[in-house]
Amino acid sequence: MTTLREITALLGEPRFNWTDPAPWLKLEQELGIGFPADFREIVDAYGSVEINDQLYLMHPAGHLLHSLGKFVSDDLDLWRDEDMVEFLPSPVGANPGELMPVATATTGEAVFLRVPEDPASPWRVVVQEFDSPAWTLYEMTFGEWLLAYLKGRDVTLCSRNRAPDGPFYAFLP
């Protein structure tokens, strides 16, 4: 996939390189969705990481302390709370049009993948600014959104001031 090659060129060689689909299949069965291929490919390549001391991505492998499955479960509960639903453009969940939480940031943003209304349509990214009721829908795939972030473009999260020498990542403990 071209996007992963472009991400690798900016972020550096991945060192996780997961190949066993079992954790994804288990999580997808639990949630009732199939994550988009670009998201899975990126997370399989890099694992559970912090990018630019800001953006947290997590892998579903159960042996990891920072597991995507635990994160999604906790965030679904959080965003379903009646005090939180007003901060998003649609409910969280696995149904068409709903939002699936997939990442978070030290700067207070939450990153969601919007489940397509039509299975042939692409997944889109929604970023919610946790300290305000603001959210933004990005008409791009997760890979395109991450690539824009790594290039320092304004996709709600901004990496320019966090990575002045270029993008970098570190494994989460």
C-alpha positions as a Python dict, from the first residue, in 0.01 Angstrom:
ca = {
    (1, 'M'): (0, 0, 0),
    (2, 'T'): (147, 333, -106),
    (3, 'T'): (37, 514, 210),
    (4, 'L'): (237, 281, 437),
    (5, 'R'): (548, 335, 225),
    (6, 'E'): (499, 711, 252),
    (7, 'I'): (439, 687, 628),
    (8, 'T'): (752, 472, 668),
    (9, 'A'): (955, 725, 469),
    (10, 'L'): (856, 996, 719),
    (11, 'L'): (826, 802, 1045),
    (12, 'G'): (1103, 548, 1002),
    (13, 'E'): (1113, 174, 960),
    (14, 'P'): (851, -15, 1159),
    (15, 'R'): (987, -264, 1409),
    (16, 'F'): (672, -443, 1523),
    (17, 'N'): (571, -608, 1192),
    (18, 'W'): (286, -824, 1325),
    (19, 'T'): (159, -1097, 1091),
    (20, 'D'): (-89, -1303, 1297),
    (21, 'P'): (-447, -1193, 1215),
    (22, 'A'): (-594, -1365, 1525),
    (23, 'P'): (-607, -1055, 1754),
    (24, 'W'): (-776, -852, 1482),
    (25, 'L'): (-1028, -1126, 1409),
    (26, 'K'): (-1111, -1161, 1779),
    (27, 'L'): (-1157, -785, 1828),
    (28, 'E'): (-1355, -744, 1508),
    (29, 'Q'): (-1584, -1029, 1609),
    (30, 'E'): (-1638, -871, 1952),
    (31, 'L'): (-1717, -532, 1799),
    (32, 'G'): (-1910, -652, 1496),
    (33, 'I'): (-1699, -464, 1240),
    (34, 'G'): (-1397, -518, 1021),
    (35, 'F'): (-1142, -240, 1060),
    (36, 'P'): (-1023, -80, 736),
    (37, 'A'): (-720, -241, 573),
    (38, 'D'): (-501, 70, 587),
    (39, 'F'): (-555, 110, 962),
    (40, 'R'): (-474, -257, 1025),
    (41, 'E'): (-166, -243, 803),
    (42, 'I'): (-24, 63, 979),
    (43, 'V'): (-93, -71, 1328),
    (44, 'D'): (46, -415, 1237),
    (45, 'A'): (363, -247, 1113),
    (46, 'Y'): (422, -16, 1411),
    (47, 'G'): (235, -178, 1702),
    (48, 'S'): (138, 17, 2014),
    (49, 'V'): (331, 342, 1978),
    (50, 'E'): (338, 709, 2068),
    (51, 'I'): (406, 926, 1765),
    (52, 'N'): (572, 1265, 1811),
    (53, 'D'): (518, 1248, 2189),
    (54, 'Q'): (151, 1313, 2109),
    (55, 'L'): (-52, 1052, 1919),
    (56, 'Y'): (-115, 707, 2069),
    (57, 'L'): (-183, 413, 1836),
    (58, 'M'): (-252, 71, 1984),
    (59, 'H'): (-241, -284, 1849),
    (60, 'P'): (-500, -549, 1946),
    (61, 'A'): (-245, -813, 2051),
    (62, 'G'): (-358, -927, 2395),
    (63, 'H'): (-10, -949, 2547),
    (64, 'L'): (45, -573, 2512),
    (65, 'L'): (-10, -343, 2807),
    (66, 'H'): (-162, -84, 2570),
    (67, 'S'): (-409, -295, 2374),
    (68, 'L'): (-650, -158, 2116),
    (69, 'G'): (-925, -388, 2245),
    (70, 'K'): (-910, -248, 2599),
    (71, 'F'): (-884, 108, 2468),
    (72, 'V'): (-1187, 70, 2239),
    (73, 'S'): (-1396, -91, 2513),
    (74, 'D'): (-1315, 184, 2764),
    (75, 'D'): (-1370, 462, 2511),
    (76, 'L'): (-1701, 321, 2389),
    (77, 'D'): (-1821, 332, 2750),
    (78, 'L'): (-1691, 687, 2794),
    (79, 'W'): (-1846, 826, 2477),
    (80, 'R'): (-2181, 652, 2538),
    (81, 'D'): (-2221, 836, 2867),
    (82, 'E'): (-2513, 1079, 2841),
    (83, 'D'): (-2285, 1370, 2935),
    (84, 'M'): (-2050, 1295, 2642),
    (85, 'V'): (-2282, 1215, 2349),
    (86, 'E'): (-2339, 1582, 2269),
    (87, 'F'): (-1969, 1626, 2184),
    (88, 'L'): (-1977, 1401, 1876),
    (89, 'P'): (-2159, 1425, 1542),
    (90, 'S'): (-2305, 1075, 1579),
    (91, 'P'): (-2313, 792, 1833),
    (92, 'V'): (-2017, 563, 1893),
    (93, 'G'): (-2040, 201, 1788),
    (94, 'A'): (-2010, -36, 1496),
    (95, 'N'): (-2325, 51, 1300),
    (96, 'P'): (-2316, 247, 973),
    (97, 'G'): (-2253, 616, 1041),
    (98, 'E'): (-2132, 554, 1395),
    (99, 'L'): (-1787, 635, 1526),
    (100, 'M'): (-1530, 381, 1644),
    (101, 'P'): (-1261, 523, 1877),
    (102, 'V'): (-915, 417, 1759),
    (103, 'A'): (-657, 662, 1896),
    (104, 'T'): (-599, 939, 2143),
    (105, 'A'): (-353, 1220, 2197),
    (106, 'T'): (-167, 1367, 2492),
    (107, 'T'): (-304, 1704, 2380),
    (108, 'G'): (-662, 1597, 2449),
    (109, 'E'): (-793, 1487, 2110),
    (110, 'A'): (-979, 1164, 2039),
    (111, 'V'): (-953, 1001, 1695),
    (112, 'F'): (-1243, 799, 1554),
    (113, 'L'): (-1306, 603, 1238),
    (114, 'R'): (-1652, 668, 1096),
    (115, 'V'): (-1817, 343, 991),
    (116, 'P'): (-1929, 388, 628),
    (117, 'E'): (-2300, 410, 553),
    (118, 'D'): (-2240, 186, 251),
    (119, 'P'): (-1994, -106, 273),
    (120, 'A'): (-1837, 5, -57),
    (121, 'S'): (-1766, 354, 79),
    (122, 'P'): (-1438, 441, 250),
    (123, 'W'): (-1398, 487, 624),
    (124, 'R'): (-1342, 849, 730),
    (125, 'V'): (-1166, 1008, 1027),
    (126, 'V'): (-1331, 1224, 1293),
    (127, 'V'): (-1118, 1407, 1548),
    (128, 'Q'): (-1279, 1542, 1863),
    (129, 'E'): (-1109, 1806, 2075),
    (130, 'F'): (-1170, 1667, 2423),
    (131, 'D'): (-1142, 2003, 2597),
    (132, 'S'): (-1419, 2155, 2385),
    (133, 'P'): (-1731, 2049, 2198),
    (134, 'A'): (-1549, 2087, 1865),
    (135, 'W'): (-1502, 1797, 1624),
    (136, 'T'): (-1387, 1773, 1263),
    (137, 'L'): (-1471, 1517, 994),
    (138, 'Y'): (-1184, 1449, 754),
    (139, 'E'): (-1283, 1313, 415),
    (140, 'M'): (-979, 1088, 407),
    (141, 'T'): (-885, 737, 510),
    (142, 'F'): (-691, 677, 830),
    (143, 'G'): (-368, 631, 633),
    (144, 'E'): (-421, 958, 446),
    (145, 'W'): (-503, 1137, 772),
    (146, 'L'): (-193, 997, 949),
    (147, 'L'): (24, 1091, 652),
    (148, 'A'): (-114, 1448, 662),
    (149, 'Y'): (-41, 1459, 1037),
    (150, 'L'): (316, 1339, 984),
    (151, 'K'): (368, 1604, 716),
    (152, 'G'): (266, 1871, 969),
    (153, 'R'): (-65, 1956, 807),
    (154, 'D'): (-345, 2077, 1030),
    (155, 'V'): (-564, 1772, 1092),
    (156, 'T'): (-675, 1896, 1437),
    (157, 'L'): (-360, 1740, 1581),
    (158, 'C'): (-55, 1928, 1465),
    (159, 'S'): (293, 1777, 1474),
    (160, 'R'): (508, 2074, 1368),
    (161, 'N'): (574, 2198, 1721),
    (162, 'R'): (609, 1844, 1861),
    (163, 'A'): (847, 1711, 1598),
    (164, 'P'): (1060, 2002, 1473),
    (165, 'D'): (1329, 1761, 1352),
    (166, 'G'): (1080, 1533, 1177),
    (167, 'P'): (833, 1263, 1282),
    (168, 'F'): (938, 992, 1526),
    (169, 'Y'): (782, 717, 1732),
    (170, 'A'): (848, 516, 2044),
    (171, 'F'): (692, 191, 2164),
    (172, 'L'): (445, 222, 2449),
    (173, 'P'): (554, 29, 2760),
}
